[in-house]
Amino acid sequence: MEGATGLAADVLLPEGGGPHPAVVLGAEAYGVNGFIRGVQERLAGLGYAVALPDYYHGNGPAEPDNYDDFTEVKEHIGRLDFTRGARDLAATVDAVRAMPGIDPRRVAVWGYCTGGTLAWLAAGLRGDLAAAVLYFPSQPVFAELGPARPVHPVDLLWQLTCPALFLYGDQDKLMPPGALADLRARIDHWQVDAQVKVYSGAGHSFTCPRGPMRNAEADRAAWTDAITFLSERMEA
């Protein structure tokens, strides 16, 4: 499948006849790798058509499954154009919605890490999504603003019109307690339809399949919370 931006996206369809609900996945900063394909397969097994776009456009990390060295990943995050990435995911929503066998009323975004930020921004660009599942978005606030990062995502929270679920660990250094409190305060102030789930003892990227960041207990709990949230909002 190819969207309006020319972005190729791999689409996995569930078994059975449609119309199917659909999810557009935002990969973590490693890009399209074994982990995110595993998420794609799990969601397809639950009855969702799942589109996985490559927001790196073929120029992502050379070792996307290497969770032992973050040097290359950090370099790619530093070079990423977040405006383009968010539009990539938003365009994939349109492309999926136009596919035969897809229920256009039931399309959601779901993202991890940097892909969680892009899914958050894509949801803010649109007013027609059924839900957004946002695993530890890594850039609620950018280090500095510029053409590729023109506004802090948290300052666009008021623009989020679909139900959203934010999932963070309570030890996430990218979202410390004060930032979590600020996120919740903005949700309340702007009356955004969003929930924040926090998992004890978990740091950033606690869903990693291996390595020091992995927290298996938080991973299992967050998956249950995410699937429950998604299924309730994607009912036919």
C-alpha positions as CSV (number, residue, x, y, z in Angstrom):
1,M,0.0,0.0,0.0
2,E,1.2,3.5,-0.8
3,G,-0.2,6.7,0.8
4,A,-0.6,10.2,-0.5
5,T,2.9,11.0,0.6
6,G,4.4,8.1,-1.4
7,L,5.1,6.4,1.9
8,A,5.0,2.6,1.6
9,A,3.1,0.8,4.4
10,D,2.9,-2.9,5.1
11,V,-0.7,-3.9,5.8
12,L,-1.6,-7.1,7.6
13,L,-5.2,-8.2,7.3
14,P,-7.0,-10.4,9.9
15,E,-8.7,-13.6,9.0
16,G,-12.4,-13.6,8.0
17,G,-14.6,-11.2,6.1
18,G,-14.8,-7.5,6.8
19,P,-15.4,-4.8,7.3
20,H,-12.5,-4.7,9.7
21,P,-11.4,-2.1,12.2
22,A,-7.9,-0.8,11.4
23,V,-4.9,0.4,13.3
24,V,-2.0,2.5,11.9
25,L,1.2,1.7,13.9
26,G,3.9,4.2,14.7
27,A,7.1,2.2,15.2
28,E,9.5,3.0,18.0
29,A,12.7,4.9,17.1
30,Y,14.3,1.7,15.9
31,G,11.9,1.7,13.0
32,V,10.3,-1.3,11.4
33,N,11.8,-4.3,13.2
34,G,10.9,-7.6,14.8
35,F,9.2,-6.0,17.8
36,I,6.8,-3.8,15.9
37,R,6.0,-6.6,13.4
38,G,5.2,-8.7,16.4
39,V,2.7,-6.1,17.6
40,Q,1.3,-5.9,14.1
41,E,0.7,-9.7,14.2
42,R,-0.9,-9.7,17.6
43,L,-3.3,-6.9,16.7
44,A,-4.2,-8.7,13.4
45,G,-4.8,-11.8,15.5
46,L,-7.4,-9.8,17.5
47,G,-9.3,-8.9,14.3
48,Y,-7.6,-5.6,13.3
49,A,-6.2,-4.7,9.9
50,V,-2.8,-3.2,10.8
51,A,-0.8,-0.8,8.6
52,L,2.9,-0.3,9.5
53,P,4.4,2.7,7.7
54,D,8.1,3.4,7.6
55,Y,8.5,7.0,8.6
56,Y,12.2,6.7,7.9
57,H,11.5,6.1,4.3
58,G,14.0,3.3,4.0
59,N,16.7,5.3,5.8
60,G,16.3,4.0,9.3
61,P,18.8,2.4,11.6
62,A,21.0,-0.3,10.0
63,E,20.4,-2.6,13.0
64,P,16.8,-2.0,14.0
65,D,16.8,-5.0,16.3
66,N,19.9,-4.0,18.3
67,Y,18.6,-3.1,21.7
68,D,22.1,-3.1,23.2
69,D,23.4,0.1,21.6
70,F,21.3,3.3,21.4
71,T,23.9,5.4,19.6
72,E,22.6,4.9,16.1
73,V,19.0,5.3,17.2
74,K,19.6,8.6,18.9
75,E,21.3,9.9,15.8
76,H,18.2,9.0,13.7
77,I,15.9,10.6,16.2
78,G,18.0,13.8,16.1
79,R,17.6,13.9,12.3
80,L,13.9,13.0,12.1
81,D,11.5,15.5,10.6
82,F,8.5,15.2,13.0
83,T,6.2,17.2,10.8
84,R,6.8,14.8,7.9
85,G,6.5,11.7,10.1
86,A,3.2,12.9,11.6
87,R,1.9,13.5,8.1
88,D,3.1,10.1,7.0
89,L,0.9,8.4,9.7
90,A,-2.0,10.7,8.9
91,A,-1.7,9.9,5.2
92,T,-1.6,6.1,6.0
93,V,-4.9,6.6,7.8
94,D,-6.4,7.8,4.6
95,A,-4.9,5.0,2.5
96,V,-6.1,2.3,4.9
97,R,-9.6,3.8,5.1
98,A,-9.9,3.7,1.3
99,M,-9.0,-0.1,1.2
100,P,-11.8,-2.6,0.5
101,G,-12.9,-4.5,3.6
102,I,-12.0,-1.7,6.1
103,D,-14.6,0.0,8.2
104,P,-13.8,3.7,7.7
105,R,-15.5,4.6,11.0
106,R,-13.1,2.4,13.0
107,V,-9.6,3.5,12.4
108,A,-7.1,4.2,15.2
109,V,-3.4,5.1,15.7
110,W,-1.1,3.2,18.0
111,G,2.5,4.1,18.6
112,Y,5.6,3.5,20.7
113,C,8.4,5.9,21.8
114,T,9.1,8.3,18.9
115,G,6.3,6.6,17.0
116,G,4.1,7.4,19.9
117,T,4.9,11.0,19.5
118,L,4.1,10.8,15.8
119,A,0.9,9.0,16.5
120,W,0.0,11.7,19.0
121,L,0.7,14.4,16.4
122,A,-1.1,12.6,13.7
123,A,-4.2,12.3,15.9
124,G,-4.0,16.0,16.5
125,L,-4.0,16.6,12.7
126,R,-7.2,14.7,12.3
127,G,-10.7,14.9,13.7
128,D,-11.9,11.5,12.5
129,L,-10.1,8.8,14.4
130,A,-11.7,6.3,16.7
131,A,-8.9,6.2,19.2
132,A,-5.2,6.7,19.9
133,V,-3.0,4.4,22.0
134,L,0.2,6.1,22.9
135,Y,3.0,4.1,24.5
136,F,5.4,6.5,26.3
137,P,5.6,9.2,23.6
138,S,9.3,10.2,23.9
139,Q,9.0,13.9,22.9
140,P,6.1,15.5,24.9
141,V,8.5,18.5,24.8
142,F,11.3,18.9,22.3
143,A,14.7,20.0,23.3
144,E,14.4,23.0,20.9
145,L,11.9,24.1,18.3
146,G,12.6,24.5,14.6
147,P,11.1,23.7,11.1
148,A,11.2,20.0,11.8
149,R,9.7,20.4,15.3
150,P,7.7,23.6,15.2
151,V,5.7,23.1,18.4
152,H,5.8,21.0,21.5
153,P,3.3,18.1,21.3
154,V,2.0,18.8,24.8
155,D,1.0,22.3,23.7
156,L,-1.2,20.7,21.0
157,L,-3.0,18.4,23.5
158,W,-6.1,20.5,23.2
159,Q,-6.3,19.5,19.6
160,L,-6.7,15.8,20.4
161,T,-10.3,15.1,19.5
162,C,-10.3,11.2,19.7
163,P,-10.2,9.2,22.9
164,A,-6.6,8.7,23.8
165,L,-4.6,6.5,26.2
166,F,-1.2,7.5,27.4
167,L,1.0,4.7,28.9
168,Y,4.1,5.6,30.9
169,G,6.4,4.0,33.5
170,D,6.8,5.9,36.8
171,Q,10.5,5.8,36.3
172,D,10.5,7.2,32.8
173,K,13.2,10.0,32.7
174,L,11.5,11.5,29.7
175,M,8.3,12.0,31.6
176,P,9.2,12.7,35.3
177,P,6.5,13.2,37.9
178,G,6.2,16.9,37.3
179,A,5.7,16.4,33.6
180,L,3.1,13.7,34.2
181,A,1.2,16.1,36.6
182,D,1.3,18.8,33.9
183,L,0.0,16.3,31.3
184,R,-2.9,15.4,33.5
185,A,-3.6,19.1,34.4
186,R,-3.8,20.0,30.7
187,I,-6.1,17.1,30.0
188,D,-8.4,18.3,32.8
189,H,-8.2,22.0,31.8
190,W,-8.8,21.4,28.1
191,Q,-11.4,18.6,28.9
192,V,-9.6,16.2,26.5
193,D,-10.9,12.7,26.3
194,A,-7.7,11.1,27.5
195,Q,-6.5,8.7,30.2
196,V,-3.0,8.3,31.6
197,K,-1.9,4.9,32.9
198,V,1.3,4.7,34.9
199,Y,3.2,1.5,35.7
200,S,5.2,1.1,38.9
201,G,8.9,0.4,38.6
202,A,8.9,0.8,34.8
203,G,11.2,3.2,32.9
204,H,11.1,4.4,29.3
205,S,10.4,1.8,26.5
206,F,9.5,-0.8,29.0
207,T,8.0,-3.0,26.2
208,C,11.4,-3.6,24.6
209,P,11.7,-7.4,23.9
210,R,15.0,-7.5,25.7
211,G,17.6,-5.4,27.3
212,P,17.8,-3.2,30.4
213,M,14.7,-1.1,29.7
214,R,12.4,-4.1,29.5
215,N,9.8,-4.6,32.3
216,A,7.8,-7.7,31.6
217,E,5.2,-7.0,34.3
218,A,4.5,-3.5,33.0
219,D,4.5,-4.8,29.4
220,R,1.8,-7.3,30.2
221,A,-0.3,-4.9,32.2
222,A,-0.1,-2.1,29.6
223,W,-1.0,-4.5,26.8
224,T,-4.2,-5.5,28.7
225,D,-5.0,-1.9,29.3
226,A,-4.4,-0.9,25.7
227,I,-6.4,-3.7,24.2
228,T,-9.3,-3.1,26.6
229,F,-9.2,0.6,25.7
230,L,-9.0,0.0,22.0
231,S,-11.7,-2.7,21.8
232,E,-14.2,-0.5,23.8
233,R,-13.7,2.3,21.3
234,M,-13.6,0.2,18.2
235,E,-16.9,-1.7,18.7
236,A,-19.0,-1.9,15.6
